[in-house]
Every structure is written in C-alpha cells, then in structure tokens.
Amino acid sequence: MEILNLSQIIWQAINFLLLYLIIAKFVVPPTKKFLAKREHEINSGIENAEKVKKQLSDAQKSKEKIVSQARVEANVLLEEMRKRADELSKKMQEEAKTAAHLEAEKIIDQAKIVLDQDRQKMNDEVLKLASSIAKHALSESITVDLQHDLLKKNLEQIKKNKIIAQG
C-alpha cells in the first residue's frame, strides 16, 4: 500500500505541477495584466483626485478673492451712490426753496396788485362822497366864494389822503 500511496503522491505532484504550469501560463499573465491595469487606474484616480482637490482649493481661493473684490467694489459703489443721493437731495432742497421763494414772490405781487386796486376803489369812493357832500353843502346855504374855499380845502385833503394811501 505504500507504493500506491507513493504513486498517488507522484500523480498528485504531476497533477499539481501541470496545474501550476497551466495556471502560470494561462491564468497568471492575464491576472498580472489586470492587476497592473487596475493598479494604474487606481494610481491615476488618486492623481486625478489630488489634481481635483488642488483645483478645488485653487477655485475656493479664487472664489474668496473674487468675493472680497466684489465686496470692496460694492462698498465703493454704495458710498458713491450715497454721495450722489446726498448731492441730489441737497439740489432738490435748493430747488424746492427756490420754487417756494418764487411762489411767495408771486403771492406777494398778487397781494400788492389787489391792495392797489382796493386803494384805488377807496379813493374813488372818497372822491364821490366828498364831491356829493360838497355839492349838497354848497347848494343849500353857502355863498359862492365860501363854496370855492371849501371845495379847495376838501380837494387838498383828498390829495393828501391819496398820497398817504399810496405811500
């Protein structure tokens, strides 16, 4: 039985050797190629990941720089707009004051015209009344010379009142 066992061992060794040669010839090379390819893909993926990480970091820095510049520009524009708004506000206030001043002058001029018209009406009424009084007084009992003297005095008084009213 030992021979059988020895022959089995030899056959198993031959089978193992054949299997080893077949595997070494047909299985190991494609497996090595596959593993080398896979290793290359993994290394390439790692390199790409590092490149992407670096690009992402650069993009983040660039973004922060752009945002910072945008904030500075926005602050400059905001300050400029505030200045323009202040200038426009002052200009509008001055225009409003000028418009109010012009409107006040118009109102004053209109009031002067109305006042002059009222004075003229009052003077006309005073003249009519004085003339009527003079006529009535003269016609009743005053002599012609006295009538002339009274009429002159009344006219002088009316002229004085007219001068005072105009002044």
QUILINVEN-V583823 format. One record per residue. SS is DSSP state (2 for helix, 1 for strand, 0 for the rest). PHI is phi as a letter, one per 30 degrees, with the letter a starting at -180 (* if undefined). PSI is psi in whole degrees, 0 to 359 (none if undefined). Layout:
ss;phi;psi
SS;PHI;PSI
SS;PHI;PSI
This chain:
ss;phi;psi
0;*;337
2;d;328
2;d;316
2;e;319
2;d;324
2;d;320
2;d;324
2;d;322
2;d;319
2;d;314
2;d;321
2;d;324
2;d;318
2;d;315
2;d;316
2;d;318
2;d;315
2;d;314
2;d;319
2;d;315
2;d;318
2;d;314
2;d;317
2;d;324
2;d;317
2;c;337
2;c;318
2;d;313
2;e;312
2;d;325
2;d;320
2;d;318
2;d;314
2;d;316
2;d;322
2;d;317
2;d;316
2;d;318
2;d;319
2;d;317
2;d;319
2;d;314
2;d;318
2;d;318
2;d;319
2;d;316
2;d;316
2;d;320
2;d;320
2;d;319
2;d;314
2;d;319
2;d;317
2;d;317
2;d;319
2;d;318
2;d;316
2;d;318
2;d;321
2;d;316
2;d;317
2;d;318
2;d;314
2;d;320
2;d;315
2;d;317
2;d;319
2;d;314
2;d;319
2;d;321
2;d;317
2;d;313
2;d;320
2;d;319
2;d;320
2;d;313
2;d;319
2;d;316
2;d;318
2;d;319
2;d;323
2;d;317
2;d;316
2;d;320
2;d;318
2;d;315
2;d;316
2;d;320
2;d;315
2;d;317
2;d;317
2;d;323
2;d;318
2;d;318
2;d;321
2;d;319
2;d;317
2;d;316
2;d;318
2;d;320
2;d;315
2;d;319
2;d;319
2;d;319
2;d;320
2;d;316
2;d;318
2;d;315
2;d;318
2;d;320
2;d;322
2;d;318
2;d;315
2;d;319
2;d;315
2;d;320
2;d;318
2;d;320
2;d;317
2;d;316
2;d;317
2;d;317
2;d;320
2;d;318
2;d;318
2;d;317
2;d;316
2;d;314
2;d;316
2;d;319
2;d;318
2;d;317
2;d;317
2;d;317
2;d;312
2;d;317
2;d;321
2;d;323
2;d;338
2;d;299
2;b;13
0;c;144
0;d;166
2;d;317
2;d;319
2;d;322
2;d;318
2;d;316
2;d;315
2;d;319
2;d;318
2;d;315
2;d;316
2;d;320
2;d;319
2;d;320
2;d;319
2;d;319
2;d;318
2;d;316
2;d;322
2;d;318
2;d;317
2;d;318
2;d;323
2;d;326
0;d;none
